[in-house]
Amino acid sequence: MPDSPSDFSPLDPGRINAMDPVEVAYWCRELGCAEAELRAAVASVGDHVTEVRDHLATQR
């Protein structure tokens, strides 16, 4: 496991594992959103990063 969340990189960079808190923090930083926004997007469109990114863009 990385020493800090900033050293983290997901095993599958095309999908968001919402069950892993370190990965959720990583994707929140990468996508510039709050955890609640990320979780709502994943619940709405699934765990593919492209879909989540597009969904977040339309919500802003």
Protein Blocks (a to p, Z undefined) as FASTA:
>chain_A
ZZbfklpccfblmbccfkbmklmmmmmmmnopafklmmmmmmmnojafklmmmmmmmmZZ
